[in-house]
Amino acid sequence: MTTTHIRPLVAGNWKMNGLAAALGEATAVNEALSGSTIPADVMLCPPATLLSRMAEAMRGSAVRIGAQDCHPAASGAHTGDISAEMVKDAGASAVIVGHSERRADHAELDRIVRAKAVAAHRAGLTAIVCIGETRGERAAGLTIDVVNRQLKSSLPDGVTGANTVVAYEPVWAIGTGLTPSTDDVAEVHAAIRAHLTGRFPAEGDRVRILYGGSVKPSNAKELMSLPNVNGALVGGASLKADDFLAIIRAYA
């Protein structure tokens, strides 16, 4: 069972997808959930170009809005970047940091991810901190070592259940259609929980741990019923309202 005292979170990461017309998918999710009693929080993380418009469209609804990245600094000469304060001002309540695609495409190291999480906390945002191993690291039996290293170096001090979410996304499973076995997912999430409770004894058992990596309607219920899996960070399946809703309804 999912940790009983933690309210699950199902978050959709749209990545670099979505023009103005795609706001209709977010609206469809919101309308379908109106009056719902599904015991989970729901979040959509659109590209920066849609952030303020989606936040306005979801104003007053149960659907929270998150951003996909932020800069560590509050302001300055950083052309093309967006600060956590700007994310907050646009209407978001959370921001993803350290996604494997940022780590790979932009050479983001753990210390940069940590600085971005600090920035998120500074701005009053929830930091969704992503971690996960590559296929080579898993094949070498290094998964738990990699996860613990990333947690140690990417999570700042002062983590609480309110200001931080950890998202475990095995890099080799993202967008590939492949997923680890349920035993593998349970093992990694147990290790993450152990790290959190060991380092943050007052709050570690309150931090939500999401699973991400080819989450889809057909496997959502099985994955999200595992111990210490407190929801999902959904990629491609969050782009279509029907698919995303089917994943959310794994908690119905």
Rosetta blueprint (number, residue, H / E / L):
1 M L
2 T L
3 T L
4 T L
5 H L
6 I L
7 R L
8 P L
9 L E
10 V E
11 A E
12 G E
13 N E
14 W L
15 K L
16 M L
17 N L
18 G L
19 L L
20 A H
21 A H
22 A H
23 L H
24 G H
25 E H
26 A H
27 T H
28 A H
29 V H
30 N H
31 E H
32 A H
33 L H
34 S L
35 G L
36 S L
37 T L
38 I L
39 P L
40 A L
41 D E
42 V E
43 M E
44 L E
45 C E
46 P L
47 P L
48 A H
49 T H
50 L H
51 L H
52 S H
53 R H
54 M H
55 A H
56 E H
57 A H
58 M L
59 R L
60 G L
61 S L
62 A L
63 V E
64 R E
65 I E
66 G E
67 A E
68 Q L
69 D L
70 C L
71 H E
72 P L
73 A L
74 A L
75 S L
76 G L
77 A L
78 H L
79 T L
80 G L
81 D L
82 I L
83 S E
84 A H
85 E H
86 M H
87 V H
88 K H
89 D H
90 A L
91 G L
92 A L
93 S L
94 A E
95 V E
96 I E
97 V E
98 G L
99 H L
100 S H
101 E H
102 R H
103 R H
104 A H
105 D H
106 H L
107 A L
108 E L
109 L L
110 D H
111 R H
112 I H
113 V H
114 R H
115 A H
116 K H
117 A H
118 V H
119 A H
120 A H
121 H H
122 R H
123 A L
124 G L
125 L L
126 T E
127 A E
128 I E
129 V E
130 C E
131 I E
132 G L
133 E L
134 T L
135 R H
136 G H
137 E H
138 R H
139 A H
140 A L
141 G L
142 L L
143 T H
144 I H
145 D H
146 V H
147 V H
148 N H
149 R H
150 Q H
151 L H
152 K H
153 S H
154 S H
155 L L
156 P L
157 D L
158 G L
159 V L
160 T L
161 G L
162 A L
163 N L
164 T E
165 V E
166 V E
167 A E
168 Y E
169 E L
170 P L
171 V H
172 W H
173 A H
174 I L
175 G L
176 T L
177 G L
178 L L
179 T L
180 P L
181 S L
182 T H
183 D H
184 D H
185 V H
186 A H
187 E H
188 V H
189 H H
190 A H
191 A H
192 I H
193 R H
194 A H
195 H H
196 L H
197 T H
198 G H
199 R H
200 F L
201 P L
202 A L
203 E L
204 G L
205 D L
206 R L
207 V L
208 R E
209 I E
210 L E
211 Y E
212 G E
213 G L
214 S L
215 V L
216 K L
217 P L
218 S L
219 N L
220 A H
221 K H
222 E H
223 L H
224 M H
225 S L
226 L L
227 P L
228 N L
229 V L
230 N L
231 G E
232 A E
233 L E
234 V E
235 G L
236 G H
237 A H
238 S H
239 L L
240 K L
241 A H
242 D H
243 D H
244 F H
245 L H
246 A H
247 I H
248 I H
249 R H
250 A H
251 Y H
252 A L
